[in-house]
Amino acid sequence: MKFSMKAATLLATFCAFTAQADIINTYEIDFENQSLTAHQQSDGNYYTWNNAGSVLSLQENAWYTLNLDDAFGIQSLDLDNANSSYQLSFEFRMKASNDDPAAYSEIAGIWLADFSGGEQNYDASRTFALAGTQNFGLDDFTYTSEPQWASFSITLDDYLSGLITDIVFINDCDASAGCNDMTVRFRNASISEVSEPTAMSLILLGIGFMGWRARRQK
């Protein structure tokens, strides 16, 4: 069977295009207009405003939860769905009150929680700890830009499985001294659902490539 260079190129181009991951949905977190509830760990405060994006500021011992159903009308995100993956993106900043060099946070990060069976006290295996003095959570992403903003993008399926029903923003700070002087902030947070390339697209891409190679070798 003859396989022309032009046909092989067209097939390879088409399949490469269809094999690309596409964004299915993006859930933008608007801290100013979406309600947050205090987690059972929390006895601190939070504030919101807009500064180059929607900002959440956590002070003292603050754990605040965004419920996906309340915010977006979806009961959960399923990380075990083979047809898509989820990308969490946000900006993060830590700043000490009065630039106090002794200020710190015990855990500063974000917890992708499954509360479908009821609220949990904590879950280190589903918490990205970006900074803090405690040895807690996933430490694959680290904030090193204090007091500047830093951007993070995390493919959640690479680290977690199961369902996400709630997102908990954390500034853990239940020590008696120094800790309460650190402020943790999040900005421009979103979760994007991204389609995975289909098996058929990848097979056709391989056929196109083999045809192109066979044509070249003649």
CORRA-V548923 format. One record per run of one state. SS is the DSSP state (H for helix, E for strand, C for the rest). FROM is the first residue (numbers start at 1). TO is the last residue. Records with the same first field share a line. If there is no record, write none. Layout:
BEGIN
SS=FROM-TO ; FROM-TO
END
This chain:
BEGIN
C=1-4 ; 19-22 ; 29-36 ; 39-44 ; 51-53 ; 60-61 ; 73-76 ; 79-83 ; 100-106 ; 114-123 ; 132-137 ; 139-149 ; 159-162 ; 165-165 ; 173-178 ; 196-198 ; 218-218
H=5-18 ; 68-72 ; 97-99 ; 124-126 ; 156-158 ; 179-181 ; 199-217
E=23-28 ; 37-38 ; 45-50 ; 54-59 ; 62-67 ; 77-78 ; 84-96 ; 107-113 ; 127-131 ; 138-138 ; 150-155 ; 163-164 ; 166-172 ; 182-195
END
